[in-house]
Structure formats: C-alpha cells, structure tokens
C-alpha cells in the first residue's frame, strides 16, 4: 500500500540560517502594522505576511519573485540606501540576512563601504517613532569581504545607535544545524567563509 503524506522533508536546508531567522521573525513581529521587507528576493516571508493580512512592501535591487500574486503585496525594485518612501511610512521593517551585504556589490548593488550604515539611516527615516525593526546578521569575529560583513557586539551597537535594542538572540551552527546560544559562545566564531553564528536583533526606533 502506498504511504500517504510526506515521508521526507521538501526543500528544507537544515544548514541555512533561514531555519532560525524565519521562526524568530514570526515570533517577534507585532500583530499589526505596515511592513517593509528589505532584500526580499528569494524570500517567502513577505508573501506569508501578506497572506496573513498585513499590508506589505518589498524592496530589493532585483525583482521580487512573487510580485503581483496578491493585492496587499507591493513590490519595489530599488536601493534601501536611498528610497522614495515618505518619512515614518512603515510600522515594521524586516531585514533578514541582508544588511551585511549592502554596498559590497555581490548582488549587483553599488559599491559603497558605508552601505550598511546608510541603509540603517534610511530605515530610521522611513519607520515610525516606536516602530519595530527586526534584523538578523552574521556574528562573531569581525570580518569584511565581498561576501559580507561579520559583526561583533561593538559594531552592532554602533550600527543601531539610533534604535533602542530590546533584545538580541544568538544562534550557533553546530553539526550542520543551528542551536540557540549565548554571546560568549559566538563572539569568537569564524564566519568568514560561511555564516556559523548569527545575531537576531529586535529594536525600536527612537528620537
């Protein structure tokens, strides 16, 4: 007799940090608000939130895969370092595994050594006072390459100086899977070749 249902996971990459980041975003996102997802191409998060009834915008220098699939999903091709959005337009901004790449040219974006700082400044301009910013980045020993930036505690705090950090959770890759960790366990991790530790940051915009 043929076995019914799924016998094996489908397209589930256990080594990918998305297996941590997406549930973390779902756990920390407010129950309502206008959302901007930064660096959306390849992600199903914006589509998921649109299906749940949020009013969602995406921005990426590349076209979003699910553009036009649902009415409350608004897709923008553009650069988060400088946008046409109005001041204080969004209640929630998401940036999962995105900020560390901006300005390095890996995805066809403009080379700018201050791309991460400029992106955060633009996010602060377009998010409401008290708005929630959820960001995930690779964490450990500081490193910079064309692949990405690796942040430590000092560089992360400096990057988010115009936000109030409510909580940071750390996750470590071990045995090709991810486990919740502490800052002491991840602060010296080498993520120069691939992300072996990440920080998930919940913050709010402040004056």
PERA-V332601 format. One record per run of one state. SS is the DSSP state (2 for helix, 1 for strand, 0 for the rest). FROM is the first residue (numbers start at 1). TO is the last residue. If there is no record, write none. Layout:
BEGIN
ss=SS from=FROM to=TO
ss=SS from=FROM to=TO
END
This chain:
BEGIN
ss=0 from=1 to=17
ss=2 from=18 to=28
ss=0 from=29 to=33
ss=1 from=34 to=38
ss=0 from=39 to=44
ss=2 from=45 to=51
ss=0 from=52 to=54
ss=1 from=55 to=60
ss=0 from=61 to=72
ss=1 from=73 to=77
ss=0 from=78 to=78
ss=1 from=79 to=79
ss=0 from=80 to=81
ss=1 from=82 to=82
ss=0 from=83 to=89
ss=1 from=90 to=96
ss=0 from=97 to=98
ss=2 from=99 to=101
ss=0 from=102 to=114
ss=2 from=115 to=126
ss=1 from=127 to=139
ss=0 from=140 to=142
ss=1 from=143 to=144
ss=0 from=145 to=148
ss=1 from=149 to=151
ss=0 from=152 to=152
ss=2 from=153 to=159
ss=0 from=160 to=162
ss=1 from=163 to=174
ss=0 from=175 to=176
ss=1 from=177 to=181
ss=0 from=182 to=182
ss=2 from=183 to=186
ss=0 from=187 to=196
ss=1 from=197 to=205
ss=0 from=206 to=207
END
